[in-house]
Amino acid sequence: MVSRPATVAVLEIKPATTEIGLSVVGRVRPADLVQLTSLNAGQVIQLLADNGDRVQAGAALAVIRATVEQAQTQANAARERAARAEAVEARQSYERTRMLADKGFAAPAALDIARAKLNAAEANLAAATADVQAAAERTREFTIRAPMDGTVLLRPIDNGQVVAAGETLFEVGSDAGTEIWAEVDETYADDLQPGMPARAALSGSDSVFGARLSEVSPRVDASTGGRQIRLVPDTTTTLPPGRSVDVTVVLSQRPNAIVIPRKAVIDATAGPKVYVVDNEGVVRVREVAILRWPSVNAIVEKGLKAGDRIVLDPSSVRNAQRVRPVPAGGQ
C-alpha cells in the first residue's frame, strides 16, 4: 500500500515592490530643552512652578535661601553710603579750597591736597558701588528663573529641600516645536541620511503621521553601541514631551523584491537555505542570500525566482521528501 504524500503549506514567490525601512522606538522632546541648576548650595525656601506649568522667560521658578549673601549685600550698601558721604565732604572741601586759592587766601599746595582727597574719595565710592552691584548680582543667583517661554517638564525638588550646587532643579522645554529622539544600532546607522522620510505613531495609537530625519549623530554611545537620531514631525498636532513613538525610517523602495517569512529560512545565520517544492512535488533544499537588515520578513537577494514554492514550516519536511503542496491557508 502506497502512503499518501503529506500535505505541506507553501508560499508561491511573487516579486513585488518592497520598502526597506528601519523601525525604532523614540521619544518626543522639545526642540530646546534646558536643565536649570543652582550655582550655589542652599535650602529651597520658595517653589513658584510645578510640573506642566507654562512659564515665561525671566519668570521666577524657585528661591534658594541666601542669608549670608543678603547680609553681605546690606554691609556693602552701608559701605557705599559711607563712601558717598565722604565723597560729598571731599568735594565740598575741594570747592572751598579752590575759592580761597582763587582769591589768594590758600596756597596752591593746599588746593592740590584737596583735589587728591576728592579723587581718592570718588574712587572709593566707585569701588563701593561696584561691590554693591556684585553682591546684588550674586544674591540674584539664588532666584532660579526661566530661560525662555516654555513648559516645566521636570521638577525633582521640594520646598524646604537642601540642594547642592549644580543639582538639577527644573527641566524646561521651549515652545519652539518638538523633535523625536531615538537610538539606532551603529550597524545600521551608517545607512541613514538626513532628509529621509519616516512614518511615526504615538505608542498605543493607530494615528500615523509623517516625519523626516533631521540629524544622525556621529558619536557612538560606548555603553549601548547606538547612535542618536533626530526626526522632525510633519504635523501641527501637539506631541506631549516624553511620550514614546514608534518610528519607521524609509531608506528606499526596492522593485521586484522577493520577501519571505523568516520562519521559512533554515540556518539563517550560518548559511541561509529554504525548502523548495519542485514540479514533481519533491522537496529540494536551496541556498539563498538574505539581505542583512532588521526587517520583519527576510528579503531574498539570490536563490529564488517568481513561481518558486517554498515550504513555510521547514521542520515539517526533509530534503527529497515527496509532498502534496497547498497554498498557505488552503486545504
ZAVO-63859 format. One record per residue (C-alpha): residue in one letter; x, z, y. Coordinates in Angstrom, 3 decimals, always signed. Example, Ala and Ser with C-alpha at 12.3 -4.5 7.8 and 13.67 -1.06 7.14 Angstrom:
2
<rest->A, x->+12.300, z->+7.800, y->-4.500>
<rest->S, x->+13.670, z->+7.140, y->-1.060>
% end
This chain:
331
<rest->M, x->+0.000, z->+0.000, y->+0.000>
<rest->V, x->+1.390, z->-1.002, y->+3.404>
<rest->S, x->+1.002, z->+1.622, y->+6.128>
<rest->R, x->-0.411, z->+0.579, y->+9.440>
<rest->P, x->+2.159, z->+0.476, y->+12.293>
<rest->A, x->+1.985, z->+3.422, y->+14.664>
<rest->T, x->+0.210, z->+2.877, y->+17.947>
<rest->V, x->+2.586, z->+3.186, y->+20.906>
<rest->A, x->+1.752, z->+3.211, y->+24.616>
<rest->V, x->+3.805, z->+0.657, y->+26.512>
<rest->L, x->+4.216, z->-0.413, y->+30.106>
<rest->E, x->+4.475, z->-4.107, y->+30.895>
<rest->I, x->+7.054, z->-4.816, y->+33.564>
<rest->K, x->+5.571, z->-6.325, y->+36.720>
<rest->P, x->+8.091, z->-6.568, y->+39.578>
<rest->A, x->+6.713, z->-5.619, y->+42.978>
<rest->T, x->+7.930, z->-4.699, y->+46.441>
<rest->T, x->+9.149, z->-1.129, y->+46.333>
<rest->E, x->+10.023, z->+1.281, y->+49.109>
<rest->I, x->+13.393, z->+3.032, y->+48.994>
<rest->G, x->+12.830, z->+6.408, y->+50.585>
<rest->L, x->+14.249, z->+9.911, y->+50.710>
<rest->S, x->+11.858, z->+12.862, y->+50.601>
<rest->V, x->+12.820, z->+16.235, y->+52.043>
<rest->V, x->+11.110, z->+19.320, y->+53.416>
<rest->G, x->+11.824, z->+20.056, y->+57.056>
<rest->R, x->+10.639, z->+22.447, y->+59.742>
<rest->V, x->+9.163, z->+21.937, y->+63.171>
<rest->R, x->+11.165, z->+23.339, y->+66.046>
<rest->P, x->+11.097, z->+22.864, y->+69.816>
<rest->A, x->+13.364, z->+20.209, y->+71.294>
<rest->D, x->+15.081, z->+23.036, y->+73.228>
<rest->L, x->+15.439, z->+26.436, y->+71.591>
<rest->V, x->+17.233, z->+29.304, y->+73.330>
<rest->Q, x->+18.159, z->+32.669, y->+71.881>
<rest->L, x->+18.273, z->+35.325, y->+74.590>
<rest->T, x->+20.698, z->+38.199, y->+74.222>
<rest->S, x->+21.674, z->+41.161, y->+76.354>
<rest->L, x->+25.120, z->+41.160, y->+77.910>
<rest->N, x->+25.091, z->+44.939, y->+77.774>
<rest->A, x->+24.144, z->+47.596, y->+75.263>
<rest->G, x->+21.268, z->+49.899, y->+76.148>
<rest->Q, x->+17.751, z->+51.055, y->+75.428>
<rest->V, x->+14.740, z->+48.792, y->+75.869>
<rest->I, x->+12.511, z->+50.575, y->+78.386>
<rest->Q, x->+10.052, z->+47.742, y->+79.074>
<rest->L, x->+8.746, z->+44.877, y->+76.957>
<rest->L, x->+6.905, z->+42.286, y->+79.029>
<rest->A, x->+6.392, z->+39.468, y->+76.495>
<rest->D, x->+5.414, z->+39.150, y->+72.845>
<rest->N, x->+5.417, z->+36.520, y->+70.107>
<rest->G, x->+3.354, z->+33.499, y->+71.082>
<rest->D, x->+3.254, z->+34.284, y->+74.814>
<rest->R, x->+3.599, z->+31.399, y->+77.260>
<rest->V, x->+6.263, z->+32.172, y->+79.857>
<rest->Q, x->+7.569, z->+30.506, y->+82.999>
<rest->A, x->+11.203, z->+30.008, y->+83.940>
<rest->G, x->+12.575, z->+33.190, y->+85.516>
<rest->A, x->+9.813, z->+35.456, y->+84.219>
<rest->A, x->+10.970, z->+38.920, y->+83.149>
<rest->L, x->+10.678, z->+39.437, y->+79.398>
<rest->A, x->+12.273, z->+42.862, y->+78.945>
<rest->V, x->+14.189, z->+45.523, y->+80.836>
<rest->I, x->+17.171, z->+47.409, y->+79.429>
<rest->R, x->+17.961, z->+50.885, y->+80.782>
<rest->A, x->+20.784, z->+50.638, y->+83.337>
<rest->T, x->+21.071, z->+54.206, y->+84.693>
<rest->V, x->+24.825, z->+54.122, y->+85.251>
<rest->E, x->+24.722, z->+50.690, y->+86.860>
<rest->Q, x->+21.888, z->+51.704, y->+89.172>
<rest->A, x->+23.813, z->+54.803, y->+90.249>
<rest->Q, x->+26.863, z->+52.622, y->+90.880>
<rest->T, x->+24.742, z->+50.275, y->+92.988>
<rest->Q, x->+23.485, z->+53.200, y->+95.074>
<rest->A, x->+27.033, z->+54.516, y->+95.552>
<rest->N, x->+28.240, z->+51.078, y->+96.635>
<rest->A, x->+25.319, z->+50.795, y->+99.044>
<rest->A, x->+26.280, z->+54.132, y->+100.607>
<rest->R, x->+29.891, z->+52.984, y->+100.988>
<rest->E, x->+28.652, z->+49.788, y->+102.614>
<rest->R, x->+26.626, z->+51.784, y->+105.167>
<rest->A, x->+29.669, z->+53.914, y->+105.973>
<rest->A, x->+31.878, z->+50.825, y->+106.330>
<rest->R, x->+29.259, z->+49.206, y->+108.586>
<rest->A, x->+29.187, z->+52.292, y->+110.824>
<rest->E, x->+32.997, z->+52.277, y->+111.028>
<rest->A, x->+32.961, z->+48.598, y->+111.908>
<rest->V, x->+30.425, z->+49.204, y->+114.701>
<rest->E, x->+32.538, z->+52.065, y->+116.055>
<rest->A, x->+35.731, z->+49.966, y->+115.854>
<rest->R, x->+34.078, z->+47.105, y->+117.760>
<rest->Q, x->+32.831, z->+49.434, y->+120.477>
<rest->S, x->+36.325, z->+50.945, y->+120.825>
<rest->Y, x->+37.852, z->+47.484, y->+120.994>
<rest->E, x->+35.387, z->+46.337, y->+123.681>
<rest->R, x->+36.110, z->+49.434, y->+125.827>
<rest->T, x->+39.862, z->+48.949, y->+125.489>
<rest->R, x->+39.545, z->+45.256, y->+126.334>
<rest->M, x->+37.580, z->+46.052, y->+129.500>
<rest->L, x->+40.177, z->+48.627, y->+130.572>
<rest->A, x->+43.005, z->+46.205, y->+129.819>
<rest->D, x->+41.315, z->+43.531, y->+131.936>
<rest->K, x->+41.281, z->+45.989, y->+134.887>
<rest->G, x->+44.846, z->+47.068, y->+134.272>
<rest->F, x->+43.968, z->+50.596, y->+133.117>
<rest->A, x->+45.052, z->+50.042, y->+129.469>
<rest->A, x->+48.331, z->+48.776, y->+128.130>
<rest->P, x->+48.410, z->+45.575, y->+126.035>
<rest->A, x->+49.691, z->+47.611, y->+123.103>
<rest->A, x->+46.532, z->+49.734, y->+123.144>
<rest->L, x->+44.441, z->+46.572, y->+123.041>
<rest->D, x->+46.441, z->+45.311, y->+120.048>
<rest->I, x->+45.890, z->+48.587, y->+118.207>
<rest->A, x->+42.122, z->+48.455, y->+118.894>
<rest->R, x->+41.975, z->+44.858, y->+117.676>
<rest->A, x->+43.843, z->+45.758, y->+114.466>
<rest->K, x->+41.461, z->+48.647, y->+113.779>
<rest->L, x->+38.486, z->+46.329, y->+114.327>
<rest->N, x->+39.896, z->+43.740, y->+111.904>
<rest->A, x->+40.526, z->+46.414, y->+109.275>
<rest->A, x->+37.005, z->+47.864, y->+109.686>
<rest->E, x->+35.380, z->+44.431, y->+109.339>
<rest->A, x->+37.492, z->+43.673, y->+106.248>
<rest->N, x->+36.403, z->+46.985, y->+104.707>
<rest->L, x->+32.784, z->+46.117, y->+105.482>
<rest->A, x->+33.147, z->+42.698, y->+103.809>
<rest->A, x->+34.653, z->+44.311, y->+100.706>
<rest->A, x->+31.905, z->+46.957, y->+100.553>
<rest->T, x->+29.227, z->+44.266, y->+100.914>
<rest->A, x->+30.795, z->+42.276, y->+98.078>
<rest->D, x->+30.820, z->+45.410, y->+95.880>
<rest->V, x->+27.110, z->+45.937, y->+96.565>
<rest->Q, x->+26.315, z->+42.337, y->+95.640>
<rest->A, x->+28.397, z->+42.563, y->+92.454>
<rest->A, x->+26.757, z->+45.839, y->+91.413>
<rest->A, x->+23.298, z->+44.475, y->+92.124>
<rest->E, x->+24.086, z->+41.364, y->+90.098>
<rest->R, x->+25.260, z->+43.482, y->+87.191>
<rest->T, x->+22.093, z->+45.556, y->+87.372>
<rest->R, x->+20.016, z->+42.359, y->+87.246>
<rest->E, x->+21.725, z->+41.523, y->+83.934>
<rest->F, x->+19.654, z->+44.314, y->+82.402>
<rest->T, x->+16.456, z->+42.379, y->+83.090>
<rest->I, x->+16.046, z->+39.650, y->+80.442>
<rest->R, x->+14.402, z->+36.550, y->+81.931>
<rest->A, x->+13.006, z->+33.321, y->+80.506>
<rest->P, x->+15.459, z->+30.434, y->+80.980>
<rest->M, x->+12.687, z->+27.807, y->+81.088>
<rest->D, x->+8.970, z->+27.197, y->+80.755>
<rest->G, x->+8.043, z->+27.647, y->+77.134>
<rest->T, x->+6.741, z->+29.912, y->+74.384>
<rest->V, x->+8.164, z->+33.103, y->+72.909>
<rest->L, x->+8.717, z->+32.260, y->+69.242>
<rest->L, x->+10.506, z->+35.434, y->+68.165>
<rest->R, x->+10.761, z->+38.981, y->+69.488>
<rest->P, x->+12.664, z->+41.061, y->+66.944>
<rest->I, x->+12.915, z->+44.155, y->+69.190>
<rest->D, x->+10.538, z->+47.024, y->+70.001>
<rest->N, x->+10.060, z->+49.167, y->+73.054>
<rest->G, x->+12.451, z->+52.114, y->+73.054>
<rest->Q, x->+14.876, z->+50.411, y->+70.675>
<rest->V, x->+18.602, z->+50.660, y->+71.408>
<rest->V, x->+20.168, z->+47.201, y->+71.338>
<rest->A, x->+23.787, z->+46.108, y->+71.159>
<rest->A, x->+25.491, z->+43.646, y->+73.447>
<rest->G, x->+24.988, z->+40.144, y->+72.068>
<rest->E, x->+21.988, z->+41.089, y->+69.918>
<rest->T, x->+19.140, z->+38.555, y->+69.925>
<rest->L, x->+16.188, z->+39.900, y->+71.893>
<rest->F, x->+13.992, z->+36.805, y->+72.200>
<rest->E, x->+13.827, z->+33.229, y->+70.977>
<rest->V, x->+12.135, z->+30.896, y->+73.443>
<rest->G, x->+11.115, z->+27.299, y->+72.725>
<rest->S, x->+10.684, z->+24.847, y->+75.589>
<rest->D, x->+7.703, z->+22.662, y->+76.432>
<rest->A, x->+9.861, z->+19.524, y->+76.163>
<rest->G, x->+8.300, z->+18.444, y->+72.859>
<rest->T, x->+9.116, z->+19.177, y->+69.224>
<rest->E, x->+11.502, z->+17.910, y->+66.559>
<rest->I, x->+11.623, z->+18.127, y->+62.788>
<rest->W, x->+14.843, z->+19.510, y->+61.326>
<rest->A, x->+15.739, z->+19.075, y->+57.676>
<rest->E, x->+18.783, z->+19.214, y->+55.433>
<rest->V, x->+19.843, z->+16.277, y->+53.249>
<rest->D, x->+22.324, z->+16.349, y->+50.398>
<rest->E, x->+25.627, z->+14.884, y->+51.577>
<rest->T, x->+25.490, z->+12.397, y->+48.672>
<rest->Y, x->+22.584, z->+10.581, y->+50.308>
<rest->A, x->+23.134, z->+11.377, y->+53.985>
<rest->D, x->+25.630, z->+8.517, y->+54.427>
<rest->D, x->+22.807, z->+6.030, y->+53.813>
<rest->L, x->+20.714, z->+7.412, y->+56.663>
<rest->Q, x->+20.919, z->+5.907, y->+60.136>
<rest->P, x->+19.248, z->+6.938, y->+63.415>
<rest->G, x->+16.200, z->+4.810, y->+64.106>
<rest->M, x->+14.931, z->+4.715, y->+60.524>
<rest->P, x->+11.146, z->+5.213, y->+60.239>
<rest->A, x->+9.625, z->+8.099, y->+58.343>
<rest->R, x->+6.283, z->+9.464, y->+57.200>
<rest->A, x->+5.505, z->+13.125, y->+57.672>
<rest->A, x->+2.730, z->+15.589, y->+56.939>
<rest->L, x->+2.440, z->+19.292, y->+57.586>
<rest->S, x->+2.759, z->+21.067, y->+54.251>
<rest->G, x->-0.678, z->+21.502, y->+52.732>
<rest->S, x->-2.221, z->+18.802, y->+54.935>
<rest->D, x->-3.316, z->+15.283, y->+53.962>
<rest->S, x->-2.954, z->+14.029, y->+57.535>
<rest->V, x->+0.121, z->+11.766, y->+57.704>
<rest->F, x->+1.855, z->+10.890, y->+60.964>
<rest->G, x->+4.839, z->+8.709, y->+61.777>
<rest->A, x->+8.285, z->+9.904, y->+62.786>
<rest->R, x->+11.679, z->+8.418, y->+63.492>
<rest->L, x->+15.136, z->+9.612, y->+62.511>
<rest->S, x->+16.967, z->+10.556, y->+65.714>
<rest->E, x->+20.191, z->+12.188, y->+64.505>
<rest->V, x->+22.293, z->+12.674, y->+61.383>
<rest->S, x->+24.798, z->+15.473, y->+61.773>
<rest->P, x->+28.391, z->+14.550, y->+60.832>
<rest->R, x->+29.002, z->+18.148, y->+59.764>
<rest->V, x->+28.575, z->+19.217, y->+56.145>
<rest->D, x->+27.431, z->+22.778, y->+55.522>
<rest->A, x->+30.030, z->+24.114, y->+53.111>
<rest->S, x->+27.592, z->+26.647, y->+51.642>
<rest->T, x->+24.866, z->+24.118, y->+50.763>
<rest->G, x->+26.627, z->+20.746, y->+50.692>
<rest->G, x->+23.992, z->+19.385, y->+53.029>
<rest->R, x->+23.887, z->+17.641, y->+56.392>
<rest->Q, x->+21.274, z->+18.307, y->+59.012>
<rest->I, x->+18.982, z->+15.539, y->+60.205>
<rest->R, x->+16.543, z->+15.483, y->+63.122>
<rest->L, x->+13.358, z->+13.458, y->+63.436>
<rest->V, x->+11.104, z->+12.846, y->+66.412>
<rest->P, x->+7.394, z->+12.741, y->+65.536>
<rest->D, x->+5.356, z->+9.742, y->+66.758>
<rest->T, x->+2.352, z->+11.855, y->+67.622>
<rest->T, x->+0.803, z->+13.681, y->+70.524>
<rest->T, x->-0.628, z->+16.271, y->+68.155>
<rest->T, x->+0.760, z->+19.747, y->+68.703>
<rest->L, x->+3.040, z->+20.724, y->+65.826>
<rest->P, x->+3.424, z->+24.501, y->+65.522>
<rest->P, x->+7.106, z->+25.534, y->+65.637>
<rest->G, x->+8.340, z->+26.933, y->+62.339>
<rest->R, x->+5.785, z->+25.009, y->+60.253>
<rest->S, x->+7.192, z->+23.263, y->+57.177>
<rest->V, x->+6.781, z->+19.482, y->+56.992>
<rest->D, x->+7.001, z->+17.058, y->+54.060>
<rest->V, x->+9.065, z->+14.084, y->+55.252>
<rest->T, x->+9.907, z->+10.751, y->+53.634>
<rest->V, x->+12.570, z->+8.699, y->+55.420>
<rest->V, x->+12.126, z->+4.996, y->+54.672>
<rest->L, x->+15.504, z->+3.328, y->+54.136>
<rest->S, x->+14.375, z->-0.141, y->+53.069>
<rest->Q, x->+11.827, z->-2.282, y->+51.243>
<rest->R, x->+13.083, z->-3.907, y->+48.019>
<rest->P, x->+11.128, z->-7.033, y->+46.941>
<rest->N, x->+10.634, z->-7.839, y->+43.239>
<rest->A, x->+11.854, z->-4.412, y->+42.214>
<rest->I, x->+11.314, z->-3.048, y->+38.714>
<rest->V, x->+10.157, z->+0.564, y->+38.696>
<rest->I, x->+9.534, z->+2.593, y->+35.539>
<rest->P, x->+8.738, z->+6.253, y->+34.851>
<rest->R, x->+11.855, z->+8.366, y->+34.433>
<rest->K, x->+10.463, z->+9.816, y->+31.215>
<rest->A, x->+10.855, z->+6.346, y->+29.647>
<rest->V, x->+14.656, z->+6.417, y->+30.166>
<rest->I, x->+16.951, z->+7.675, y->+27.413>
<rest->D, x->+20.342, z->+9.229, y->+28.258>
<rest->A, x->+19.671, z->+8.713, y->+31.967>
<rest->T, x->+22.974, z->+10.334, y->+32.994>
<rest->A, x->+25.445, z->+9.134, y->+30.384>
<rest->G, x->+24.197, z->+5.618, y->+29.524>
<rest->P, x->+20.620, z->+4.767, y->+30.503>
<rest->K, x->+18.564, z->+2.928, y->+27.858>
<rest->V, x->+14.939, z->+2.144, y->+27.172>
<rest->Y, x->+12.974, z->+1.095, y->+24.114>
<rest->V, x->+11.508, z->-2.408, y->+24.435>
<rest->V, x->+8.866, z->-3.756, y->+22.057>
<rest->D, x->+9.553, z->-7.428, y->+21.228>
<rest->N, x->+7.046, z->-10.151, y->+20.411>
<rest->E, x->+7.034, z->-9.146, y->+16.719>
<rest->G, x->+6.127, z->-5.573, y->+17.572>
<rest->V, x->+9.576, z->-4.214, y->+16.751>
<rest->V, x->+11.206, z->-1.537, y->+18.910>
<rest->R, x->+14.597, z->-2.560, y->+20.292>
<rest->V, x->+16.957, z->-0.371, y->+22.295>
<rest->R, x->+18.180, z->-1.923, y->+25.527>
<rest->E, x->+20.737, z->-0.716, y->+28.029>
<rest->V, x->+19.652, z->-0.679, y->+31.663>
<rest->A, x->+21.231, z->+0.088, y->+35.042>
<rest->I, x->+19.359, z->+2.636, y->+37.146>
<rest->L, x->+19.696, z->+2.986, y->+40.926>
<rest->R, x->+21.308, z->+6.342, y->+41.678>
<rest->W, x->+18.679, z->+7.559, y->+44.089>
<rest->P, x->+16.401, z->+10.626, y->+44.031>
<rest->S, x->+13.114, z->+8.712, y->+43.761>
<rest->V, x->+10.154, z->+9.900, y->+41.706>
<rest->N, x->+10.377, z->+6.877, y->+39.408>
<rest->A, x->+13.502, z->+5.087, y->+38.190>
<rest->I, x->+14.415, z->+1.832, y->+39.910>
<rest->V, x->+15.952, z->-0.553, y->+37.354>
<rest->E, x->+18.688, z->-2.809, y->+38.740>
<rest->K, x->+19.638, z->-4.570, y->+35.478>
<rest->G, x->+18.371, z->-4.864, y->+31.904>
<rest->L, x->+14.667, z->-5.573, y->+32.320>
<rest->K, x->+12.596, z->-8.552, y->+33.431>
<rest->A, x->+8.978, z->-9.398, y->+34.106>
<rest->G, x->+6.835, z->-9.267, y->+30.949>
<rest->D, x->+9.031, z->-6.819, y->+29.021>
<rest->R, x->+7.112, z->-3.990, y->+27.372>
<rest->I, x->+8.800, z->-0.597, y->+27.410>
<rest->V, x->+7.846, z->+2.455, y->+25.379>
<rest->L, x->+6.680, z->+5.253, y->+27.672>
<rest->D, x->+7.486, z->+8.049, y->+25.196>
<rest->P, x->+10.883, z->+7.260, y->+23.604>
<rest->S, x->+10.733, z->+10.415, y->+21.471>
<rest->S, x->+7.774, z->+8.988, y->+19.529>
<rest->V, x->+9.652, z->+5.949, y->+18.115>
<rest->R, x->+13.032, z->+4.895, y->+16.736>
<rest->N, x->+15.073, z->+1.760, y->+17.029>
<rest->A, x->+13.918, z->-1.152, y->+14.799>
<rest->Q, x->+10.580, z->+0.524, y->+14.065>
<rest->R, x->+7.537, z->-1.728, y->+13.842>
<rest->V, x->+4.734, z->-0.521, y->+16.090>
<rest->R, x->+1.389, z->-1.585, y->+17.491>
<rest->P, x->+1.869, z->-1.645, y->+21.278>
<rest->V, x->-1.080, z->-0.857, y->+23.519>
<rest->P, x->-1.064, z->-0.842, y->+27.326>
<rest->A, x->-0.697, z->+2.628, y->+28.813>
<rest->G, x->-4.151, z->+4.186, y->+28.941>
<rest->G, x->-5.525, z->+1.644, y->+26.421>
<rest->Q, x->-6.732, z->+2.124, y->+22.829>
% end
